[in-house]
Amino acid sequence: MQIIPLTPAAATPEVTRPDPTKVLAGDPVHTTWNVEDRDGLYCGIWQSTPGKWRISYDEWEYCRILSGRSVLTGADGHARHVGPGDSFVIRPGFCGTWEVLETTTKDYVIRL
């Protein structure tokens, strides 16, 4: 059995930005440490600097906020504030916005 620690040291960081056409505020920079990437399963650690952008999910994602504060707002206008210790699942079909108020770090598991 192989056990992989879920820490930034376990993977090479990938730095990206959201598609500029989706950005609504700020200049968010994302850093992702993908620890597992195979067979439609992805997991690792993600971090974003402040900003706001439109999101649309086709996959399942489990998230646990490690640090920082963000607001996820659905197309229906319902906002969920998340911070350290909060865990949640984003289901396929979710559309709305992700706003990072304070640099946010989360661990995640995505299943396509």
N, CA, C and O atoms as CSV, one atom per row, in Angstrom:
chain,resi,resn,atom,element,x,y,z
A,1,MET,N,N,0.847,-1.161,0.000
A,1,MET,CA,C,0.000,0.000,0.000
A,1,MET,C,C,0.902,1.236,0.000
A,1,MET,O,O,1.893,1.303,0.726
A,2,GLN,N,N,0.534,2.206,-0.827
A,2,GLN,CA,C,1.272,3.461,-0.869
A,2,GLN,C,C,0.413,4.559,-0.259
A,2,GLN,O,O,-0.735,4.748,-0.660
A,3,ILE,N,N,0.954,5.271,0.691
A,3,ILE,CA,C,0.257,6.380,1.321
A,3,ILE,C,C,1.015,7.648,0.953
A,3,ILE,O,O,2.221,7.754,1.178
A,4,ILE,N,N,0.286,8.611,0.382
A,4,ILE,CA,C,0.895,9.857,-0.060
A,4,ILE,C,C,0.410,10.973,0.861
A,4,ILE,O,O,-0.797,11.159,1.018
A,5,PRO,N,N,1.323,11.708,1.466
A,5,PRO,CA,C,0.889,12.811,2.329
A,5,PRO,C,C,0.265,13.933,1.497
A,5,PRO,O,O,0.722,14.224,0.392
A,6,LEU,N,N,-0.761,14.546,2.026
A,6,LEU,CA,C,-1.434,15.642,1.326
A,6,LEU,C,C,-0.847,16.952,1.829
A,6,LEU,O,O,-1.453,17.664,2.630
A,7,THR,N,N,0.364,17.252,1.331
A,7,THR,CA,C,1.068,18.483,1.697
A,7,THR,C,C,1.674,19.079,0.432
A,7,THR,O,O,1.898,18.358,-0.540
A,8,PRO,N,N,1.943,20.373,0.429
A,8,PRO,CA,C,2.581,20.975,-0.747
A,8,PRO,C,C,3.911,20.306,-1.112
A,8,PRO,O,O,4.301,20.304,-2.280
A,9,ALA,N,N,4.609,19.740,-0.121
A,9,ALA,CA,C,5.883,19.076,-0.407
A,9,ALA,C,C,5.706,17.809,-1.242
A,9,ALA,O,O,6.680,17.293,-1.791
A,10,ALA,N,N,4.477,17.301,-1.344
A,10,ALA,CA,C,4.221,16.055,-2.073
A,10,ALA,C,C,4.082,16.247,-3.579
A,10,ALA,O,O,3.988,15.267,-4.318
A,11,ALA,N,N,4.066,17.502,-4.048
A,11,ALA,CA,C,3.844,17.748,-5.477
A,11,ALA,C,C,4.500,19.058,-5.900
A,11,ALA,O,O,4.815,19.914,-5.074
A,12,THR,N,N,4.693,19.186,-7.202
A,12,THR,CA,C,5.227,20.417,-7.773
A,12,THR,C,C,4.091,21.415,-7.933
A,12,THR,O,O,3.046,21.062,-8.478
A,13,PRO,N,N,4.262,22.650,-7.476
A,13,PRO,CA,C,3.167,23.630,-7.595
A,13,PRO,C,C,2.944,24.050,-9.046
A,13,PRO,O,O,3.881,24.183,-9.832
A,14,GLU,N,N,1.669,24.253,-9.369
A,14,GLU,CA,C,1.255,24.763,-10.677
A,14,GLU,C,C,0.562,26.100,-10.423
A,14,GLU,O,O,-0.409,26.160,-9.668
A,15,VAL,N,N,1.048,27.165,-11.043
A,15,VAL,CA,C,0.492,28.496,-10.823
A,15,VAL,C,C,-0.316,28.902,-12.051
A,15,VAL,O,O,0.181,28.871,-13.176
A,16,THR,N,N,-1.580,29.285,-11.814
A,16,THR,CA,C,-2.486,29.670,-12.902
A,16,THR,C,C,-3.329,30.859,-12.448
A,16,THR,O,O,-3.270,31.293,-11.298
A,17,ARG,N,N,-4.107,31.363,-13.385
A,17,ARG,CA,C,-5.110,32.389,-13.104
A,17,ARG,C,C,-6.408,31.930,-13.757
A,17,ARG,O,O,-6.375,31.173,-14.728
A,18,PRO,N,N,-7.555,32.379,-13.236
A,18,PRO,CA,C,-8.813,32.060,-13.913
A,18,PRO,C,C,-8.832,32.703,-15.304
A,18,PRO,O,O,-8.126,33.678,-15.561
A,19,ASP,N,N,-9.637,32.148,-16.177
A,19,ASP,CA,C,-9.854,32.733,-17.502
A,19,ASP,C,C,-10.234,34.200,-17.306
A,19,ASP,O,O,-11.165,34.494,-16.556
A,20,PRO,N,N,-9.531,35.127,-17.965
A,20,PRO,CA,C,-9.814,36.560,-17.767
A,20,PRO,C,C,-11.268,36.950,-18.038
A,20,PRO,O,O,-11.759,37.919,-17.460
A,21,THR,N,N,-11.963,36.213,-18.906
A,21,THR,CA,C,-13.359,36.540,-19.191
A,21,THR,C,C,-14.277,36.181,-18.022
A,21,THR,O,O,-15.429,36.612,-17.988
A,22,LYS,N,N,-13.774,35.390,-17.058
A,22,LYS,CA,C,-14.570,34.994,-15.898
A,22,LYS,C,C,-14.284,35.832,-14.660
A,22,LYS,O,O,-15.044,35.786,-13.692
A,23,VAL,N,N,-13.201,36.594,-14.681
A,23,VAL,CA,C,-12.810,37.377,-13.515
A,23,VAL,C,C,-13.727,38.591,-13.365
A,23,VAL,O,O,-13.924,39.359,-14.306
A,24,LEU,N,N,-14.283,38.747,-12.164
A,24,LEU,CA,C,-15.183,39.860,-11.865
A,24,LEU,C,C,-14.524,40.926,-11.001
A,24,LEU,O,O,-14.948,42.082,-11.008
A,25,ALA,N,N,-13.479,40.542,-10.251
A,25,ALA,CA,C,-12.788,41.504,-9.387
A,25,ALA,C,C,-11.399,40.987,-9.057
A,25,ALA,O,O,-11.184,39.781,-8.941
A,26,GLY,N,N,-10.463,41.909,-8.907
A,26,GLY,CA,C,-9.115,41.559,-8.493
A,26,GLY,C,C,-8.313,40.863,-9.575
A,26,GLY,O,O,-8.682,40.867,-10.750
A,27,ASP,N,N,-7.208,40.267,-9.154
A,27,ASP,CA,C,-6.309,39.515,-10.033
A,27,ASP,C,C,-5.905,38.242,-9.301
A,27,ASP,O,O,-4.751,38.094,-8.898
A,28,PRO,N,N,-6.863,37.311,-9.127
A,28,PRO,CA,C,-6.572,36.111,-8.341
A,28,PRO,C,C,-5.504,35.231,-9.003
A,28,PRO,O,O,-5.519,35.000,-10.212
A,29,VAL,N,N,-4.588,34.755,-8.172
A,29,VAL,CA,C,-3.555,33.826,-8.606
A,29,VAL,C,C,-3.778,32.522,-7.860
A,29,VAL,O,O,-3.884,32.510,-6.634
A,30,HIS,N,N,-3.848,31.421,-8.607
A,30,HIS,CA,C,-4.082,30.103,-8.014
A,30,HIS,C,C,-2.790,29.295,-8.022
A,30,HIS,O,O,-2.069,29.266,-9.020
A,31,THR,N,N,-2.513,28.652,-6.919
A,31,THR,CA,C,-1.410,27.701,-6.848
A,31,THR,C,C,-2.025,26.361,-6.458
A,31,THR,O,O,-2.754,26.258,-5.471
A,32,THR,N,N,-1.715,25.340,-7.252
A,32,THR,CA,C,-2.285,24.012,-7.032
A,32,THR,C,C,-1.163,22.992,-6.911
A,32,THR,O,O,-0.243,22.950,-7.727
A,33,TRP,N,N,-1.264,22.174,-5.874
A,33,TRP,CA,C,-0.358,21.052,-5.697
A,33,TRP,C,C,-1.195,19.796,-5.905
A,33,TRP,O,O,-1.855,19.336,-4.974
A,34,ASN,N,N,-1.178,19.228,-7.127
A,34,ASN,CA,C,-1.941,18.020,-7.438
A,34,ASN,C,C,-1.163,16.808,-6.941
A,34,ASN,O,O,-0.104,16.477,-7.474
A,35,VAL,N,N,-1.693,16.157,-5.924
A,35,VAL,CA,C,-1.027,15.001,-5.341
A,35,VAL,C,C,-1.437,13.721,-6.065
A,35,VAL,O,O,-0.640,12.789,-6.172
A,36,GLU,N,N,-2.660,13.669,-6.558
A,36,GLU,CA,C,-3.167,12.500,-7.285
A,36,GLU,C,C,-3.916,12.981,-8.510
A,36,GLU,O,O,-4.710,13.919,-8.429
A,37,ASP,N,N,-3.670,12.347,-9.641
A,37,ASP,CA,C,-4.294,12.740,-10.906
A,37,ASP,C,C,-4.360,11.507,-11.796
A,37,ASP,O,O,-3.473,11.272,-12.616
A,38,ARG,N,N,-5.435,10.713,-11.624
A,38,ARG,CA,C,-5.583,9.518,-12.461
A,38,ARG,C,C,-7.002,8.968,-12.382
A,38,ARG,O,O,-7.697,9.105,-11.375
A,39,ASP,N,N,-7.393,8.355,-13.461
A,39,ASP,CA,C,-8.685,7.662,-13.527
A,39,ASP,C,C,-9.857,8.548,-13.112
A,39,ASP,O,O,-10.808,8.067,-12.497
A,40,GLY,N,N,-9.796,9.840,-13.444
A,40,GLY,CA,C,-10.897,10.743,-13.118
A,40,GLY,C,C,-10.945,11.181,-11.672
A,40,GLY,O,O,-11.937,11.760,-11.228
A,41,LEU,N,N,-9.874,10.908,-10.927
A,41,LEU,CA,C,-9.787,11.306,-9.531
A,41,LEU,C,C,-8.615,12.266,-9.381
A,41,LEU,O,O,-7.504,11.981,-9.829
A,42,TYR,N,N,-8.872,13.404,-8.749
A,42,TYR,CA,C,-7.847,14.408,-8.530
A,42,TYR,C,C,-7.914,14.833,-7.076
A,42,TYR,O,O,-9.003,15.025,-6.536
A,43,CYS,N,N,-6.767,14.981,-6.439
A,43,CYS,CA,C,-6.762,15.519,-5.084
A,43,CYS,C,C,-5.458,16.247,-4.832
A,43,CYS,O,O,-4.433,15.972,-5.456
A,44,GLY,N,N,-5.525,17.173,-3.909
A,44,GLY,CA,C,-4.350,17.953,-3.586
A,44,GLY,C,C,-4.711,19.154,-2.749
A,44,GLY,O,O,-5.697,19.158,-2.012
A,45,ILE,N,N,-3.885,20.175,-2.883
A,45,ILE,CA,C,-4.080,21.425,-2.152
A,45,ILE,C,C,-4.136,22.553,-3.167
A,45,ILE,O,O,-3.367,22.579,-4.128
A,46,TRP,N,N,-5.050,23.481,-2.945
A,46,TRP,CA,C,-5.250,24.635,-3.826
A,46,TRP,C,C,-5.219,25.883,-2.978
A,46,TRP,O,O,-5.715,25.897,-1.851
A,47,GLN,N,N,-4.632,26.933,-3.528
A,47,GLN,CA,C,-4.586,28.213,-2.841
A,47,GLN,C,C,-4.891,29.320,-3.834
A,47,GLN,O,O,-4.479,29.249,-4.991
A,48,SER,N,N,-5.608,30.340,-3.393
A,48,SER,CA,C,-5.901,31.487,-4.245
A,48,SER,C,C,-5.734,32.775,-3.464
A,48,SER,O,O,-6.081,32.868,-2.287
A,49,THR,N,N,-5.186,33.776,-4.163
A,49,THR,CA,C,-5.123,35.121,-3.617
A,49,THR,C,C,-6.482,35.783,-3.855
A,49,THR,O,O,-7.280,35.267,-4.637
A,50,PRO,N,N,-6.762,36.911,-3.201
A,50,PRO,CA,C,-8.073,37.554,-3.318
A,50,PRO,C,C,-8.485,37.903,-4.748
A,50,PRO,O,O,-7.665,38.254,-5.596
A,51,GLY,N,N,-9.788,37.790,-4.970
A,51,GLY,CA,C,-10.412,38.099,-6.246
A,51,GLY,C,C,-11.758,37.401,-6.320
A,51,GLY,O,O,-12.149,36.677,-5.404
A,52,LYS,N,N,-12.458,37.626,-7.413
A,52,LYS,CA,C,-13.782,37.018,-7.609
A,52,LYS,C,C,-13.910,36.618,-9.070
A,52,LYS,O,O,-13.544,37.383,-9.963
A,53,TRP,N,N,-14.436,35.401,-9.316
A,53,TRP,CA,C,-14.595,34.913,-10.679
A,53,TRP,C,C,-15.808,33.988,-10.766
A,53,TRP,O,O,-16.261,33.426,-9.769
A,54,ARG,N,N,-16.314,33.849,-11.977
A,54,ARG,CA,C,-17.453,32.956,-12.227
A,54,ARG,C,C,-16.964,31.508,-12.264
A,54,ARG,O,O,-15.883,31.217,-12.777
A,55,ILE,N,N,-17.786,30.599,-11.708
A,55,ILE,CA,C,-17.461,29.174,-11.710
A,55,ILE,C,C,-18.644,28.378,-12.241
A,55,ILE,O,O,-19.797,28.796,-12.134
A,56,SER,N,N,-18.331,27.227,-12.813
A,56,SER,CA,C,-19.342,26.295,-13.318
A,56,SER,C,C,-18.751,24.893,-13.190
A,56,SER,O,O,-17.708,24.598,-13.772
A,57,TYR,N,N,-19.412,24.046,-12.438
A,57,TYR,CA,C,-18.876,22.711,-12.142
A,57,TYR,C,C,-19.566,21.627,-12.964
A,57,TYR,O,O,-20.793,21.580,-13.048
A,58,ASP,N,N,-18.756,20.756,-13.570
A,58,ASP,CA,C,-19.243,19.550,-14.247
A,58,ASP,C,C,-18.893,18.307,-13.426
A,58,ASP,O,O,-19.299,17.197,-13.770
A,59,GLU,N,N,-18.150,18.496,-12.358
A,59,GLU,CA,C,-17.639,17.394,-11.562
A,59,GLU,C,C,-18.063,17.560,-10.107
A,59,GLU,O,O,-18.581,18.604,-9.710
A,60,TRP,N,N,-17.833,16.503,-9.316
A,60,TRP,CA,C,-18.025,16.544,-7.870
A,60,TRP,C,C,-16.736,17.041,-7.247
A,60,TRP,O,O,-15.650,16.645,-7.670
A,61,GLU,N,N,-16.842,17.912,-6.237
A,61,GLU,CA,C,-15.640,18.319,-5.516
A,61,GLU,C,C,-15.936,18.413,-4.029
A,61,GLU,O,O,-16.869,19.092,-3.600
A,62,TYR,N,N,-15.121,17.717,-3.259
A,62,TYR,CA,C,-15.121,17.844,-1.799
A,62,TYR,C,C,-14.003,18.816,-1.446
A,62,TYR,O,O,-12.891,18.689,-1.959
A,63,CYS,N,N,-14.281,19.784,-0.579
A,63,CYS,CA,C,-13.296,20.776,-0.158
A,63,CYS,C,C,-13.288,20.881,1.366
A,63,CYS,O,O,-14.315,20.727,2.026
A,64,ARG,N,N,-12.102,21.146,1.897
A,64,ARG,CA,C,-11.960,21.505,3.312
A,64,ARG,C,C,-11.052,22.726,3.362
A,64,ARG,O,O,-9.910,22.678,2.905
A,65,ILE,N,N,-11.558,23.806,3.912
A,65,ILE,CA,C,-10.797,25.047,3.984
A,65,ILE,C,C,-9.767,24.935,5.110
A,65,ILE,O,O,-10.106,24.662,6.262
A,66,LEU,N,N,-8.515,25.149,4.748
A,66,LEU,CA,C,-7.425,25.087,5.722
A,66,LEU,C,C,-7.124,26.459,6.316
A,66,LEU,O,O,-6.812,26.579,7.501
A,67,SER,N,N,-7.220,27.499,5.475
A,67,SER,CA,C,-6.971,28.856,5.955
A,67,SER,C,C,-7.632,29.850,5.007
A,67,SER,O,O,-7.924,29.529,3.855
A,68,GLY,N,N,-7.861,31.054,5.506
A,68,GLY,CA,C,-8.440,32.108,4.687
A,68,GLY,C,C,-9.957,32.132,4.738
A,68,GLY,O,O,-10.591,31.345,5.440
A,69,ARG,N,N,-10.524,33.065,3.969
A,69,ARG,CA,C,-11.983,33.237,3.925
A,69,ARG,C,C,-12.415,33.456,2.487
A,69,ARG,O,O,-11.794,34.209,1.738
A,70,SER,N,N,-13.502,32.775,2.119
A,70,SER,CA,C,-14.081,32.894,0.781
A,70,SER,C,C,-15.591,32.903,0.875
A,70,SER,O,O,-16.167,32.546,1.904
A,71,VAL,N,N,-16.231,33.317,-0.217
A,71,VAL,CA,C,-17.685,33.277,-0.339
A,71,VAL,C,C,-18.014,32.610,-1.669
A,71,VAL,O,O,-17.553,33.043,-2.725
A,72,LEU,N,N,-18.818,31.551,-1.603
A,72,LEU,CA,C,-19.347,30.918,-2.811
A,72,LEU,C,C,-20.797,31.347,-2.930
A,72,LEU,O,O,-21.575,31.199,-1.988
A,73,THR,N,N,-21.160,31.878,-4.090
A,73,THR,CA,C,-22.520,32.352,-4.310
A,73,THR,C,C,-23.088,31.640,-5.523
A,73,THR,O,O,-22.502,31.681,-6.605
A,74,GLY,N,N,-24.234,30.983,-5.345
A,74,GLY,CA,C,-24.890,30.276,-6.430
A,74,GLY,C,C,-25.616,31.230,-7.360
A,74,GLY,O,O,-25.821,32.399,-7.030
A,75,ALA,N,N,-26.000,30.732,-8.512
A,75,ALA,CA,C,-26.736,31.536,-9.488
A,75,ALA,C,C,-28.052,32.044,-8.902
A,75,ALA,O,O,-28.602,33.043,-9.366
A,76,ASP,N,N,-28.556,31.341,-7.867
A,76,ASP,CA,C,-29.801,31.758,-7.211
A,76,ASP,C,C,-29.586,32.889,-6.207
A,76,ASP,O,O,-30.544,33.380,-5.610
A,77,GLY,N,N,-28.309,33.309,-6.015
A,77,GLY,CA,C,-28.001,34.394,-5.098
A,77,GLY,C,C,-27.672,33.951,-3.679
A,77,GLY,O,O,-27.262,34.774,-2.860
A,78,HIS,N,N,-27.846,32.645,-3.366
A,78,HIS,CA,C,-27.537,32.149,-2.026
A,78,HIS,C,C,-26.022,32.129,-1.836
A,78,HIS,O,O,-25.302,31.513,-2.621
A,79,ALA,N,N,-25.540,32.809,-0.784
A,79,ALA,CA,C,-24.105,32.896,-0.511
A,79,ALA,C,C,-23.733,32.020,0.677
A,79,ALA,O,O,-24.451,31.966,1.676
A,80,ARG,N,N,-22.606,31.340,0.554
A,80,ARG,CA,C,-22.082,30.549,1.658
A,80,ARG,C,C,-20.681,31.050,1.974
A,80,ARG,O,O,-19.784,30.986,1.134
A,81,HIS,N,N,-20.504,31.548,3.192
A,81,HIS,CA,C,-19.194,32.008,3.654
A,81,HIS,C,C,-18.457,30.803,4.219
A,81,HIS,O,O,-19.018,30.042,5.008
A,82,VAL,N,N,-17.199,30.627,3.818
A,82,VAL,CA,C,-16.419,29.491,4.298
A,82,VAL,C,C,-15.083,29.980,4.847
A,82,VAL,O,O,-14.509,30.961,4.374
A,83,GLY,N,N,-14.615,29.263,5.859
A,83,GLY,CA,C,-13.348,29.600,6.497
A,83,GLY,C,C,-12.704,28.354,7.068
A,83,GLY,O,O,-13.180,27.243,6.838
A,84,PRO,N,N,-11.628,28.531,7.809
A,84,PRO,CA,C,-10.864,27.395,8.321
A,84,PRO,C,C,-11.743,26.367,9.043
A,84,PRO,O,O,-12.542,26.703,9.917
A,85,GLY,N,N,-11.566,25.105,8.644
A,85,GLY,CA,C,-12.318,24.002,9.243
A,85,GLY,C,C,-13.602,23.652,8.531
A,85,GLY,O,O,-14.159,22.580,8.771
A,86,ASP,N,N,-14.097,24.526,7.653
A,86,ASP,CA,C,-15.336,24.232,6.930
A,86,ASP,C,C,-15.082,23.199,5.837
A,86,ASP,O,O,-14.095,23.279,5.106
A,87,SER,N,N,-15.984,22.231,5.739
A,87,SER,CA,C,-15.946,21.208,4.686
A,87,SER,C,C,-17.258,21.254,3.933
A,87,SER,O,O,-18.307,21.516,4.520
A,88,PHE,N,N,-17.204,20.997,2.628
A,88,PHE,CA,C,-18.422,21.031,1.820
A,88,PHE,C,C,-18.203,20.291,0.513
A,88,PHE,O,O,-17.069,20.016,0.120
A,89,VAL,N,N,-19.305,19.971,-0.155
A,89,VAL,CA,C,-19.281,19.314,-1.462
A,89,VAL,C,C,-19.935,20.242,-2.469
A,89,VAL,O,O,-21.011,20.788,-2.224
A,90,ILE,N,N,-19.272,20.414,-3.601
A,90,ILE,CA,C,-19.853,21.152,-4.722
A,90,ILE,C,C,-20.286,20.096,-5.733
A,90,ILE,O,O,-19.477,19.280,-6.175
A,91,ARG,N,N,-21.557,20.117,-6.091
A,91,ARG,CA,C,-22.104,19.112,-6.999
A,91,ARG,C,C,-22.017,19.565,-8.450
A,91,ARG,O,O,-21.969,20.763,-8.731
A,92,PRO,N,N,-21.997,18.599,-9.372
A,92,PRO,CA,C,-22.038,18.969,-10.793
A,92,PRO,C,C,-23.274,19.828,-11.067
A,92,PRO,O,O,-24.351,19.581,-10.523
A,93,GLY,N,N,-23.099,20.834,-11.916
A,93,GLY,CA,C,-24.201,21.730,-12.243
A,93,GLY,C,C,-24.193,23.018,-11.447
A,93,GLY,O,O,-24.937,23.946,-11.764
A,94,PHE,N,N,-23.346,23.091,-10.398
A,94,PHE,CA,C,-23.292,24.320,-9.613
A,94,PHE,C,C,-22.669,25.433,-10.454
A,94,PHE,O,O,-21.589,25.266,-11.021
A,95,CYS,N,N,-23.353,26.551,-10.527
A,95,CYS,CA,C,-22.850,27.742,-11.233
A,95,CYS,C,C,-22.994,28.929,-10.294
A,95,CYS,O,O,-23.938,29.011,-9.509
A,96,GLY,N,N,-22.056,29.828,-10.389
A,96,GLY,CA,C,-22.104,31.015,-9.552
A,96,GLY,C,C,-20.765,31.701,-9.539
A,96,GLY,O,O,-20.106,31.822,-10.572
A,97,THR,N,N,-20.353,32.159,-8.347
A,97,THR,CA,C,-19.068,32.837,-8.220
A,97,THR,C,C,-18.316,32.302,-7.004
A,97,THR,O,O,-18.903,31.815,-6.038
A,98,TRP,N,N,-16.992,32.415,-7.097
A,98,TRP,CA,C,-16.110,32.139,-5.957
A,98,TRP,C,C,-15.387,33.444,-5.697
A,98,TRP,O,O,-14.718,33.976,-6.583
A,99,GLU,N,N,-15.519,33.969,-4.467
A,99,GLU,CA,C,-14.835,35.189,-4.099
A,99,GLU,C,C,-13.899,34.902,-2.938
A,99,GLU,O,O,-14.338,34.464,-1.874
A,100,VAL,N,N,-12.623,35.144,-3.136
A,100,VAL,CA,C,-11.632,34.985,-2.081
A,100,VAL,C,C,-11.470,36.335,-1.396
A,100,VAL,O,O,-11.012,37.304,-2.002
A,101,LEU,N,N,-11.852,36.385,-0.123
A,101,LEU,CA,C,-11.729,37.609,0.666
A,101,LEU,C,C,-10.341,37.734,1.288
A,101,LEU,O,O,-9.752,38.814,1.318
A,102,GLU,N,N,-9.832,36.601,1.786
A,102,GLU,CA,C,-8.479,36.481,2.335
A,102,GLU,C,C,-7.860,35.272,1.652
A,102,GLU,O,O,-8.538,34.263,1.457
A,103,THR,N,N,-6.589,35.355,1.287
A,103,THR,CA,C,-5.940,34.224,0.619
A,103,THR,C,C,-6.426,32.932,1.254
A,103,THR,O,O,-6.310,32.733,2.464
A,104,THR,N,N,-6.972,32.062,0.419
A,104,THR,CA,C,-7.624,30.832,0.874
A,104,THR,C,C,-6.847,29.610,0.410
A,104,THR,O,O,-6.426,29.520,-0.743
A,105,THR,N,N,-6.668,28.674,1.332
A,105,THR,CA,C,-6.048,27.385,1.025
A,105,THR,C,C,-7.044,26.299,1.389
A,105,THR,O,O,-7.653,26.329,2.459
A,106,LYS,N,N,-7.203,25.336,0.484
A,106,LYS,CA,C,-8.122,24.218,0.740
A,106,LYS,C,C,-7.457,22.933,0.299
A,106,LYS,O,O,-6.591,22.937,-0.575
A,107,ASP,N,N,-7.868,21.826,0.911
A,107,ASP,CA,C,-7.550,20.552,0.298
A,107,ASP,C,C,-8.809,20.099,-0.416
A,107,ASP,O,O,-9.918,20.486,-0.045
A,108,TYR,N,N,-8.636,19.285,-1.435
A,108,TYR,CA,C,-9.778,18.943,-2.282
A,108,TYR,C,C,-9.646,17.529,-2.836
A,108,TYR,O,O,-8.552,16.977,-2.951
A,109,VAL,N,N,-10.796,16.972,-3.171
A,109,VAL,CA,C,-10.888,15.716,-3.931
A,109,VAL,C,C,-11.927,15.963,-5.006
A,109,VAL,O,O,-13.061,16.338,-4.708
A,110,ILE,N,N,-11.541,15.752,-6.254
A,110,ILE,CA,C,-12.450,15.930,-7.400
A,110,ILE,C,C,-12.659,14.571,-8.056
A,110,ILE,O,O,-11.715,13.809,-8.267
A,111,ARG,N,N,-13.917,14.290,-8.371
A,111,ARG,CA,C,-14.268,13.055,-9.088
A,111,ARG,C,C,-15.050,13.441,-10.318
A,111,ARG,O,O,-16.098,14.080,-10.220
A,112,LEU,N,N,-14.546,13.055,-11.484
A,112,LEU,CA,C,-15.235,13.356,-12.742
A,112,LEU,C,C,-16.368,12.383,-12.974
A,112,LEU,O,O,-17.066,12.478,-13.984
